[in-house]
Amino acid sequence: MNEIHSTNLRLNMGKESHRKAWEYMQTMDKGQFKSYSNVIAMALVEFFERKAKLQDDPYFETREREERFIRQIVSEVEKALDKVLPVYLAGFMSGISGTAKSNDDPV
């Protein structure tokens, strides 16, 4: 049985979606996507799988946006902690060492 099926793709440059598809295909990273067939297959699979998820779960896109927003918040908090935490810990450690010295001093 033949593993390869051939088809023709005709794009009408007068239609915006066709023109944009052609432009993407012309500027795609050939090292990453290898061929038009590979890109088209990936796009079709992703499109129809997403469409099926949306039919099964009408809140799929909302949750997806919320999860992306949460990831952005977590990322920004992590960046802020990376900047502030070392200074805070250094101050805390110097406070501990200052307390230990004052406890050793006779009253």
BALOBA-1460 file (C-alpha; in Angstrom, 3 decimals):
// residues 107
<rec num="1" residu="m" x="0.000" y="0.000" z="0.000"/>
<rec num="2" residu="n" x="1.302" y="3.446" z="-0.923"/>
<rec num="3" residu="e" x="2.213" y="5.546" z="2.129"/>
<rec num="4" residu="i" x="2.337" y="8.816" z="0.181"/>
<rec num="5" residu="h" x="-0.770" y="10.611" z="-1.080"/>
<rec num="6" residu="s" x="-0.405" y="13.543" z="-3.467"/>
<rec num="7" residu="t" x="-2.689" y="16.528" z="-3.797"/>
<rec num="8" residu="n" x="-2.515" y="19.974" z="-5.358"/>
<rec num="9" residu="l" x="-2.899" y="23.183" z="-3.414"/>
<rec num="10" residu="r" x="-4.280" y="26.196" z="-5.243"/>
<rec num="11" residu="l" x="-4.123" y="29.588" z="-3.553"/>
<rec num="12" residu="n" x="-6.072" y="32.591" z="-4.829"/>
<rec num="13" residu="m" x="-3.977" y="35.709" z="-4.131"/>
<rec num="14" residu="g" x="-7.181" y="37.751" z="-4.348"/>
<rec num="15" residu="k" x="-8.323" y="36.196" z="-1.053"/>
<rec num="16" residu="e" x="-6.607" y="37.575" z="2.025"/>
<rec num="17" residu="s" x="-6.350" y="34.259" z="3.886"/>
<rec num="18" residu="h" x="-4.843" y="32.565" z="0.816"/>
<rec num="19" residu="r" x="-2.378" y="35.420" z="0.298"/>
<rec num="20" residu="k" x="-1.335" y="35.342" z="3.963"/>
<rec num="21" residu="a" x="-0.888" y="31.560" z="3.804"/>
<rec num="22" residu="w" x="1.356" y="31.978" z="0.761"/>
<rec num="23" residu="e" x="3.398" y="34.704" z="2.499"/>
<rec num="24" residu="y" x="3.871" y="32.491" z="5.578"/>
<rec num="25" residu="m" x="4.951" y="29.606" z="3.385"/>
<rec num="26" residu="q" x="7.508" y="31.806" z="1.614"/>
<rec num="27" residu="t" x="9.020" y="33.145" z="4.839"/>
<rec num="28" residu="m" x="8.889" y="29.998" z="6.988"/>
<rec num="29" residu="d" x="12.070" y="28.654" z="8.557"/>
<rec num="30" residu="k" x="12.931" y="25.762" z="6.253"/>
<rec num="31" residu="g" x="15.302" y="24.321" z="8.857"/>
<rec num="32" residu="q" x="12.465" y="24.008" z="11.339"/>
<rec num="33" residu="f" x="9.569" y="22.985" z="9.098"/>
<rec num="34" residu="k" x="11.414" y="21.114" z="6.309"/>
<rec num="35" residu="s" x="8.651" y="21.315" z="3.661"/>
<rec num="36" residu="y" x="5.321" y="22.827" z="2.671"/>
<rec num="37" residu="s" x="3.724" y="19.408" z="3.178"/>
<rec num="38" residu="n" x="4.965" y="19.265" z="6.762"/>
<rec num="39" residu="v" x="3.713" y="22.780" z="7.576"/>
<rec num="40" residu="i" x="0.318" y="22.201" z="5.982"/>
<rec num="41" residu="a" x="-0.099" y="18.859" z="7.771"/>
<rec num="42" residu="m" x="0.832" y="20.418" z="11.139"/>
<rec num="43" residu="a" x="-1.524" y="23.367" z="10.584"/>
<rec num="44" residu="l" x="-4.447" y="21.150" z="9.580"/>
<rec num="45" residu="v" x="-3.993" y="18.810" z="12.538"/>
<rec num="46" residu="e" x="-3.719" y="21.709" z="14.991"/>
<rec num="47" residu="f" x="-6.731" y="23.480" z="13.474"/>
<rec num="48" residu="f" x="-9.053" y="20.472" z="13.586"/>
<rec num="49" residu="e" x="-7.888" y="19.282" z="17.020"/>
<rec num="50" residu="r" x="-8.486" y="22.757" z="18.417"/>
<rec num="51" residu="k" x="-11.900" y="22.900" z="16.737"/>
<rec num="52" residu="a" x="-12.815" y="19.534" z="18.305"/>
<rec num="53" residu="k" x="-11.695" y="20.737" z="21.760"/>
<rec num="54" residu="l" x="-13.806" y="23.869" z="21.394"/>
<rec num="55" residu="q" x="-16.860" y="21.801" z="20.451"/>
<rec num="56" residu="d" x="-16.320" y="19.484" z="23.430"/>
<rec num="57" residu="d" x="-15.478" y="22.308" z="25.840"/>
<rec num="58" residu="p" x="-16.891" y="25.764" z="25.067"/>
<rec num="59" residu="y" x="-14.697" y="27.317" z="27.799"/>
<rec num="60" residu="f" x="-11.451" y="25.898" z="26.376"/>
<rec num="61" residu="e" x="-10.249" y="29.240" z="24.946"/>
<rec num="62" residu="t" x="-11.147" y="31.116" z="28.131"/>
<rec num="63" residu="r" x="-9.178" y="28.676" z="30.291"/>
<rec num="64" residu="e" x="-6.304" y="28.763" z="27.833"/>
<rec num="65" residu="r" x="-6.146" y="32.584" z="28.057"/>
<rec num="66" residu="e" x="-6.410" y="32.433" z="31.859"/>
<rec num="67" residu="e" x="-3.582" y="29.896" z="32.070"/>
<rec num="68" residu="r" x="-1.400" y="32.072" z="29.796"/>
<rec num="69" residu="f" x="-2.181" y="35.103" z="32.007"/>
<rec num="70" residu="i" x="-1.308" y="33.149" z="35.168"/>
<rec num="71" residu="r" x="2.001" y="32.027" z="33.606"/>
<rec num="72" residu="q" x="2.802" y="35.683" z="32.826"/>
<rec num="73" residu="i" x="2.038" y="36.724" z="36.420"/>
<rec num="74" residu="v" x="4.160" y="33.911" z="37.865"/>
<rec num="75" residu="s" x="7.006" y="34.795" z="35.518"/>
<rec num="76" residu="e" x="6.931" y="38.470" z="36.546"/>
<rec num="77" residu="v" x="6.807" y="37.575" z="40.260"/>
<rec num="78" residu="e" x="9.791" y="35.253" z="39.792"/>
<rec num="79" residu="k" x="11.731" y="38.026" z="38.039"/>
<rec num="80" residu="a" x="10.931" y="40.459" z="40.856"/>
<rec num="81" residu="l" x="11.987" y="37.923" z="43.495"/>
<rec num="82" residu="d" x="15.241" y="37.285" z="41.646"/>
<rec num="83" residu="k" x="16.032" y="40.999" z="41.998"/>
<rec num="84" residu="v" x="14.806" y="41.584" z="45.569"/>
<rec num="85" residu="l" x="15.413" y="38.329" z="47.419"/>
<rec num="86" residu="p" x="19.248" y="38.462" z="47.511"/>
<rec num="87" residu="v" x="19.163" y="41.959" z="49.031"/>
<rec num="88" residu="y" x="16.523" y="40.912" z="51.555"/>
<rec num="89" residu="l" x="18.424" y="37.780" z="52.559"/>
<rec num="90" residu="a" x="21.685" y="39.702" z="52.892"/>
<rec num="91" residu="g" x="19.971" y="42.216" z="55.194"/>
<rec num="92" residu="f" x="18.356" y="39.422" z="57.154"/>
<rec num="93" residu="m" x="21.650" y="37.564" z="57.565"/>
<rec num="94" residu="s" x="23.469" y="40.716" z="58.692"/>
<rec num="95" residu="g" x="20.632" y="41.326" z="61.174"/>
<rec num="96" residu="i" x="21.076" y="37.816" z="62.569"/>
<rec num="97" residu="s" x="24.833" y="38.228" z="62.898"/>
<rec num="98" residu="g" x="24.321" y="41.638" z="64.565"/>
<rec num="99" residu="t" x="21.877" y="40.063" z="67.046"/>
<rec num="100" residu="a" x="24.304" y="37.240" z="67.819"/>
<rec num="101" residu="k" x="27.095" y="39.717" z="68.596"/>
<rec num="102" residu="s" x="24.874" y="41.814" z="70.836"/>
<rec num="103" residu="n" x="23.812" y="38.697" z="72.769"/>
<rec num="104" residu="d" x="27.471" y="37.883" z="73.466"/>
<rec num="105" residu="d" x="28.179" y="41.344" z="74.916"/>
<rec num="106" residu="p" x="27.934" y="41.528" z="78.730"/>
<rec num="107" residu="v" x="25.171" y="43.790" z="80.023"/>
